[in-house]
Amino acid sequence: MRPMTDNERRFAEEHHDIVARYLRWRRLDPGEYYDVVILRYMGAVQRYLNEPRLQQYAFETIARGAMRSALYNHFRSERRRLSYCITNTELVERAPRRLLVV
């Protein structure tokens, strides 16, 4: 993502309440998930202001779609990480003891 222009920054600030409302609607703790969605929100601001075809939609529609995508990717990544940890734990538990001695 490139640095935001003054116009983009102003627009993002004016509509920032969309982020809080979205997290509240999803019943997610802002302290935990704000960082997950905010970069996509800022990207949505840049896209919305620079791609005229998007302006036929309400900005909130574009922002919510971007934040939904960010959360989906976050949870998918977490699921993979947990799956990897479980798989490795199972491998260690099933490994012959002689292989585990260091």
KATA-V849503 format. One record per pair of residues at least 24 apart in sequence whose C-alpha atoms are under 6 Angstrom apart, sorted by the first residue. I is the first residue (numbers start at 1). J is the second residue. D is the distance in whole Angstrom. If there is no record, write none. Layout:
I/J/D ; I/J/D
This chain:
37/67/5 ; 37/70/6 ; 40/66/6 ; 40/67/6
